[in-house]
C-alpha cells in the first residue's frame, strides 16, 4: 500500500492540487543523467600540476596541520603520522598520503529512492545540487529574512520539480526548529518530499547516526546493507589555513566507517585565507584535501570520497569574498586538473557575491559554471539559489539558475550529422530566396528542435511591453510560486512513512541530538 507525502513531511497525505501547468522543458528527463562530452580545459601544464602536488606533500610533512579532534589525532597516530598533542599539530609523511590515494575509489554511484535517479560520480558524469546551508532566505516580495522550515520544504519541492537538480543540499537553515531536532526534521523532509539523493551535515556522531537510520528506513535495508552502497553525502570544510575542527574531522571518520562519501572541501580565499596567487591558494587547498582524504582512508580503506574545491579571491579594498571572477574560473580549471591527477571525482560550485538576483548574480554565476563545467567537474554544489556570498538562498535566483543549468544540460546533448540532420532535401524544397518555416523538414521537427526556455522571454518589444514589461527576475518569481503550488509529491509506502515518523517522534521525545561543536 502506498501514499503520497503531503507538503508537510510530518504527515503522509496528498493534498488536492490545481491543474498542473507546464513549467519544466518537455525534454527535462534527458537531464536526469548528465554527461559532459567536452574535454576539460587546463590552466597548468602537467609539470606544474606535479609541482603543486609535491609542494602540498612537503607542506604536510614539514608544517602539517592542526586537528582539533582527539579521536582524529588518535587515528593519525595509529597510522604513524607525527602527532604533537600539545599543539594538536599533525605532520603526515608522503608515504601515508600515497597509501591513502591507492585505496580511495576513482568513482562511485549514489543510490536514490527512485532507481532511475541514481547518480554517477565518475568519469565525465555531472550532478547538480542546490545551494546548501545559508541562514537566510529571500524573494523579491518579502525580502531577506531568516530561513524557516516552510522555506526549506519549498526549496525541496523545487528540487523535485526540476530534473536538472540531481541531489539535494542544505537549502536554507530552518531556524524555527531547535538545533537538537533540526537534523531529524530536515532529513525526514528530504525523504518524503523528494525521491532524490539526500544531503546531511556532519554535526556530530549522534546526529549522523539518526540521519543514517532515517535513510536506512526509507530504503528498507539493514544496517549491513547500508554500508555496502552509497546513499547520502556530506560536505567537509576545512578551516583554512591548515586546520580541521572537531565536527568535520569526526564527520570524515563516521562517514568513512559507514561507507558513505564526504566531499573534502578547503575554503581558500586568495589573499585572505591562502596565498594571494592562484597557484599558492590551490597548493594550500590541495594539501588540506590530501590530509582529509588520508584521514578517511586511514579510518576505512576504500571508503568513497570526493575532491572538493572552493578557491576564489577577495576584494583587496574591503576584504570581502569575491566569486564568479576570472580568478575563480581559473582556480576551478586548476582544481579540476588536480582532482584528475588523483583520479578522484571533483566537486565545484556556482557562486556569486551579488546580494540580490540581478545582472551581477547572473554573470558571476555564469562565470562560475563555465569554470566548473568546462573544467570537467562531476558535482556542482550551490548550483541553484546561491546569493550574498552564500549567506542567503533566493527563490528567484534558484529559477534563474535552473534556466542556466538546463541550457548547459542541453548543450551537453549529443549532436548528430546524418543526411537527415544535414537537411539538403529541405534546401532543395525551399530554394533560393525562400524560408524554412513551413517546409516538411521543419514541420517534422519544430516542436523539439530547440531548447524551450523556462524564464527567457523571446517575444518582441511590443508584445513584452503589453504583457507588463516583466524582467527575468519578476518572471522567475511567478515560476517558483507556480512550481511550489503545483508540486506533486513522490509516492511512498505507508509502512515506510510510519517508520520514519515513529523514529523522529521517538528521538524527539528522547531529546534529539545536539550538534557537536
C-alpha positions in Angstrom: 0.0 0.0 0.0 1.3 3.4 -0.9 0.5 7.1 -0.1 1.9 10.4 -1.2 3.7 12.7 1.1 1.9 16.0 1.9 3.7 19.3 1.7 4.3 18.8 5.4 6.6 15.8 5.8 5.1 15.1 9.3 2.1 13.6 7.5 1.7 11.2 4.6 -1.4 12.6 3.0 -1.6 14.1 -0.5 -3.4 17.4 -0.8 -5.6 18.3 -3.8 -3.6 20.2 -6.4 -4.6 22.6 -9.1 -4.3 21.6 -12.7 -0.6 21.4 -13.4 0.9 23.9 -15.7 3.9 23.0 -17.9 6.9 24.5 -16.0 9.8 22.4 -17.0 11.0 21.9 -20.5 9.5 18.9 -22.2 12.8 17.2 -22.5 13.7 17.5 -18.8 14.0 13.8 -18.3 17.1 13.9 -20.6 18.8 15.8 -17.8 18.5 13.1 -15.2 21.8 11.6 -16.2 24.1 14.3 -17.4 27.3 13.5 -19.3 29.8 16.3 -20.3 31.0 15.5 -23.8 33.8 18.1 -23.8 37.5 17.8 -23.0 38.2 19.6 -19.7 40.2 22.9 -20.1 43.6 23.2 -18.4 45.4 26.2 -17.0 48.5 24.4 -15.8 51.0 22.1 -17.6 51.4 18.6 -16.3 54.7 19.6 -14.8 53.0 22.5 -12.9 50.4 20.1 -11.5 53.2 17.7 -10.4 55.0 20.7 -8.7 51.8 21.7 -6.9 51.3 18.2 -5.7 54.9 17.9 -4.5 54.7 21.3 -2.7 51.5 20.2 -0.9 53.1 16.9 0.2 56.1 18.9 1.5 53.7 21.2 3.4 52.0 18.3 5.1 55.4 16.7 6.0 57.1 19.8 7.3 54.4 22.2 8.5 51.5 19.9 9.0 48.0 20.9 10.0 46.1 21.5 13.2 43.5 18.9 14.1 41.1 19.7 17.0 39.6 16.2 17.4 41.3 13.9 19.9 39.7 11.0 18.1 41.2 12.0 14.8 44.6 12.6 16.4 44.4 9.0 17.7 43.7 7.8 14.2 46.6 9.7 12.7 48.9 8.5 15.5 47.7 4.9 15.0 49.0 5.1 11.4 52.3 6.6 12.5 51.8 10.2 11.5 53.8 12.6 13.6 51.3 13.9 16.2 52.1 16.6 18.7 49.2 16.5 21.1 50.3 19.6 23.0 49.9 21.7 19.9 47.4 19.4 18.1 49.7 19.5 15.0 49.8 16.5 12.7 52.6 16.0 10.2 51.9 13.4 7.5 54.6 11.6 5.6 54.0 11.5 1.9 54.1 7.7 2.1 50.9 7.8 4.2 49.3 10.0 1.6 50.3 7.7 -1.2 48.9 4.7 0.7 45.6 6.6 1.1 45.4 7.6 -2.5 46.0 4.0 -3.5 42.8 2.9 -1.8 40.4 5.8 -2.4 37.9 4.8 -5.2 38.1 6.6 -8.5 34.3 6.8 -8.7 31.1 5.6 -7.1 27.3 5.6 -7.6 24.9 7.1 -5.1 21.5 5.3 -4.8 18.3 7.4 -4.8 14.9 6.4 -3.6 13.8 6.4 -7.3 16.1 3.9 -9.1 16.1 6.0 -12.3 17.7 8.8 -10.3 20.9 7.0 -9.3 23.8 9.5 -9.5 27.2 8.5 -11.1 30.2 10.2 -9.5 32.8 9.2 -12.1 34.3 9.8 -15.5 32.5 12.7 -17.2 29.2 12.4 -15.4 27.8 15.6 -13.8 25.4 16.0 -10.9 23.9 19.3 -9.6 22.8 20.1 -6.1 21.0 23.3 -4.8 22.7 25.8 -2.5 23.3 24.4 0.9 23.0 25.9 4.4 22.5 29.7 4.1 20.9 31.1 7.3 18.7 33.4 5.2 16.1 33.2 2.5 14.8 35.9 0.2 12.3 36.7 -2.5 11.5 39.9 -4.2 8.2 40.3 -2.4 9.1 39.6 1.2 12.8 40.5 1.1 15.6 38.9 3.1 14.7 37.1 6.3 15.7 34.1 8.5 15.1 30.8 6.9 12.4 28.6 8.3 11.1 25.1 7.8 8.5 26.1 5.2 11.2 27.7 3.1 13.3 24.6 3.4 10.5 22.4 2.2 9.7 24.8 -0.6 13.2 24.5 -1.9 12.9 20.7 -1.7 9.8 20.9 -3.8 11.6 23.0 -6.4 14.4 20.4 -6.4 11.9 17.7 -7.0 10.3 19.6 -9.8 13.4 20.1 -12.0 15.3 17.1 -13.2 18.5 19.1 -13.7 18.8 19.0 -9.9 20.1 15.5 -9.2 20.9 15.5 -5.5 19.7 17.6 -2.5 21.5 20.1 -0.4 21.0 22.1 2.8 18.8 24.6 1.0 18.4 27.1 3.9 18.7 26.6 7.7 15.2 26.2 9.2 15.9 28.4 12.2 12.4 27.9 13.6 13.4 24.3 14.6 15.7 23.8 17.6 19.2 22.5 16.8 18.7 19.2 18.6 15.6 18.4 16.4 16.6 20.1 13.2 18.5 17.2 11.7 15.5 14.9 12.2 13.1 17.2 10.5 15.2 18.1 7.5 16.2 14.6 6.8 12.6 13.3 7.1 11.5 16.1 4.8 14.1 15.2 2.1 13.0 11.5 2.2 9.3 12.3 2.0 9.1 15.3 -0.3 11.6 14.1 -2.9 12.9 10.8 -4.4 16.4 12.2 -4.9 19.7 11.7 -3.1 19.7 13.3 0.3 22.3 15.5 1.9 23.3 15.8 5.6 25.6 18.0 7.6 28.4 16.5 9.7 27.5 17.8 13.1 28.5 15.0 15.4 28.2 11.2 15.6 24.7 11.3 17.3 23.1 13.4 14.6 24.9 11.4 11.9 23.6 8.1 13.4 20.0 9.5 13.5 20.2 10.5 9.8 21.8 7.2 8.7 18.9 5.4 10.4 16.3 7.5 8.7 17.9 6.9 5.3 18.1 3.2 6.0 14.5 3.1 7.0 13.5 5.0 3.8 15.3 2.4 1.7 14.0 -0.6 3.7 17.5 -2.0 4.2 19.6 -3.4 7.1 22.5 -1.6 8.7 24.8 -4.0 7.0 23.3 -3.4 3.6 23.5 0.4 4.2 27.3 0.1 4.4 27.5 -1.8 1.1 26.3 1.1 -1.1 26.3 4.9 -1.1 23.0 6.6 -0.1 23.9 10.0 1.1 26.8 12.5 1.1 28.2 15.3 3.3 30.5 18.3 2.8 33.6 18.6 4.9 35.0 22.1 5.0 38.5 22.6 6.4 39.2 25.8 8.4 41.8 27.2 6.0 44.6 27.7 6.5 45.7 24.3 7.8 43.1 23.5 10.4 40.4 20.8 10.8 37.8 21.3 13.5 36.2 18.5 15.6 32.8 18.1 13.8 34.5 18.0 10.4 37.2 15.6 11.5 34.8 13.2 13.1 32.4 13.5 10.2 35.1 12.2 7.9 35.6 9.3 10.1 32.0 8.5 10.8 31.0 8.6 7.1 34.0 6.5 6.2 33.2 3.9 8.8 29.7 3.5 7.2 30.9 3.5 3.6 29.3 6.9 2.8 31.2 9.7 1.0 32.5 13.0 2.2 33.5 15.8 -0.1 36.7 17.3 1.4 36.5 21.0 0.5 39.0 23.5 1.7 37.7 27.1 1.5 40.7 29.1 0.4 40.3 32.8 -0.5 43.5 34.0 -2.2 44.9 37.0 -0.3 43.0 36.3 2.9 43.0 32.6 3.9 45.6 31.5 1.4 48.5 32.9 -0.6 47.4 35.7 -3.0 48.4 33.7 -6.1 46.2 31.1 -7.7 48.9 28.5 -7.7 49.6 29.2 -4.0 45.9 29.1 -3.0 45.5 25.8 -4.9 48.6 24.3 -3.3 47.3 25.1 0.2 43.8 23.7 -0.7 45.4 20.6 -2.2 47.4 19.9 0.9 44.3 20.2 3.1 42.3 18.0 0.8 45.0 15.3 0.9 45.2 15.4 4.7 41.4 14.9 4.9 41.4 12.2 2.3 44.2 10.4 4.2 42.2 10.5 7.4 39.2 9.0 5.7 41.2 6.2 4.1 43.0 5.5 7.4 39.6 5.1 9.0 38.3 2.7 6.3 40.4 2.0 3.3 38.3 2.1 0.2 35.7 4.5 1.6 34.2 6.7 -1.2 35.4 10.3 -1.1 35.4 13.3 -3.4 37.9 16.0 -4.0 36.3 19.4 -3.3 37.5 22.8 -4.3 36.3 26.3 -3.3 39.1 28.6 -4.2 38.5 32.3 -5.1 39.8 35.7 -4.3 38.8 38.6 -2.1 38.2 42.3 -2.8 41.5 43.7 -1.6 39.8 47.0 -0.8 37.2 45.6 1.7 38.4 42.0 2.4 35.0 40.7 1.2 34.9 37.4 -0.7 34.6 37.6 -4.5 33.0 34.9 -6.6 32.5 34.3 -10.3 35.7 36.2 -11.0 38.3 35.4 -13.6 40.4 34.1 -10.7 37.6 31.9 -9.5 37.2 30.4 -13.0 40.9 29.8 -13.5 41.2 28.3 -10.0 38.4 25.9 -10.9 40.3 24.8 -14.0 43.3 24.1 -11.9 41.4 22.3 -9.2 39.9 20.0 -11.8 43.4 19.2 -13.1 44.4 18.3 -9.5 41.4 16.1 -9.0 42.1 14.2 -12.2 45.7 13.9 -11.2 44.4 12.0 -8.1 41.8 10.1 -10.3 39.1 11.3 -7.9 35.6 12.8 -8.6 35.7 16.6 -8.3 33.2 19.0 -6.7 32.9 22.6 -7.7 30.3 25.4 -7.2 28.1 28.0 -8.7 28.8 31.1 -6.7 28.2 34.9 -6.7 28.9 37.7 -4.4 25.8 39.6 -5.5 23.4 40.5 -2.7 20.3 40.0 -4.9 19.3 38.1 -8.1 20.4 40.8 -10.5 22.7 41.1 -13.6 25.8 40.7 -11.4 24.4 37.5 -9.9 23.8 36.2 -13.5 27.2 36.9 -15.0 29.1 35.8 -11.9 27.2 32.6 -11.8 27.7 32.0 -15.5 31.5 32.5 -15.0 31.4 30.1 -12.1 29.5 27.5 -14.1 31.9 27.9 -17.0 34.8 27.2 -14.7 33.2 24.2 -13.2 31.7 22.6 -16.3 34.4 23.4 -18.8 36.9 22.4 -16.1 35.3 18.9 -16.0 33.6 18.8 -12.6 31.5 15.8 -11.6 29.4 17.6 -8.9 28.3 21.2 -8.6 27.1 22.2 -5.1 25.2 25.5 -4.8 24.1 25.0 -8.4 20.8 26.8 -7.8 19.7 29.6 -5.4 23.0 31.0 -4.0 23.3 34.8 -3.4 25.1 37.1 -1.0 28.3 35.0 -0.9 26.4 32.1 0.4 24.6 33.9 3.3 21.2 33.7 1.5 19.1 31.5 -0.7 16.9 33.3 -3.2 13.8 31.8 -4.7 14.1 33.8 -7.9 17.9 33.1 -8.2 17.0 29.4 -7.9 14.8 29.6 -11.0 17.3 31.7 -12.9 20.0 29.2 -12.1 17.7 26.3 -13.3 17.5 28.1 -16.6 21.3 28.3 -16.9 21.7 24.7 -15.8 19.2 23.4 -18.3 20.9 25.4 -21.0 24.2 23.7 -20.1 22.4 20.3 -20.0 21.0 21.0 -23.4 24.5 22.0 -24.7 25.7 18.6 -23.4 23.1 16.7 -25.5 24.6 14.8 -28.5 24.5 16.4 -31.9 24.4 14.2 -35.0 25.0 14.9 -38.6 23.2 12.3 -40.6 21.9 13.1 -44.0 18.5 13.7 -42.5 20.1 16.1 -40.0 22.0 18.0 -42.7 18.7 18.5 -44.4 19.6 19.1 -48.0 16.2 17.9 -49.0 14.8 21.0 -47.1 17.2 23.3 -49.0 16.0 21.8 -52.3 12.4 22.2 -51.3 12.7 25.9 -50.3 15.1 27.0 -53.0 16.7 30.5 -53.4 15.1 33.4 -51.6 12.5 31.3 -49.7 12.1 30.5 -46.0 12.1 27.3 -44.0 9.2 27.9 -41.6 6.7 25.7 -43.4 8.9 23.1 -45.2 8.4 19.5 -44.4 11.8 19.2 -42.6 10.9 22.0 -40.2 7.3 20.9 -39.6 8.5 17.4 -38.6 10.9 18.8 -36.0 9.8 22.2 -34.8 8.3 21.1 -31.5 11.6 19.7 -30.2 14.3 21.2 -32.4 15.3 23.9 -29.9 15.6 24.3 -26.2 12.3 25.7 -24.8 13.2 28.4 -22.2 11.9 28.4 -18.7 12.5 32.1 -17.9 13.7 33.8 -21.1 11.1 35.9 -23.0 11.8 35.8 -26.7 8.8 38.0 -27.8 9.3 41.3 -29.5 9.4 44.6 -27.5 5.7 45.4 -28.2 4.4 42.0 -27.0 6.7 42.1 -24.0 5.5 45.6 -23.1 1.9 44.7 -23.5 2.4 41.8 -21.0 3.8 44.1 -18.3 7.5 44.6 -19.3 8.5 42.0 -16.7 12.2 41.4 -16.0 13.6 37.9 -15.8 13.6 38.2 -12.0 9.9 39.1 -12.0 9.2 36.2 -14.3 11.2 33.8 -12.0 9.1 35.0 -9.1 5.9 33.7 -10.8 7.6 30.5 -11.9 8.8 29.4 -8.5 5.4 30.2 -6.9 3.6 28.2 -9.6 6.1 25.3 -9.2 5.6 25.1 -5.4 1.8 25.3 -5.9 1.8 22.6 -8.5 4.3 20.3 -6.8 3.4 16.7 -6.8 5.0 14.6 -4.0 6.5 11.2 -4.8 4.6 8.1 -3.8 5.7 6.5 -0.5 4.9 3.2 1.1 2.7 3.8 4.2 4.8 1.4 6.3 8.0 3.4 5.4 6.3 6.7 6.2 5.1 5.4 9.5 8.6 4.0 10.3 10.2 7.4 9.6 7.6 9.3 11.6 7.9 6.8 14.5 11.7 7.2 14.6 11.6 11.0 14.5 8.9 11.3 17.2 10.7 8.8 19.4 14.0 10.6 19.1 12.4 14.0 19.8 10.8 12.5 22.9 14.3 11.4 23.9 15.6 14.9 23.5 17.0 14.6 20.0 20.8 15.2 19.5 22.7 18.5 19.9 25.3 19.3 17.2 28.9 18.7 18.1 31.0 21.9 18.5 
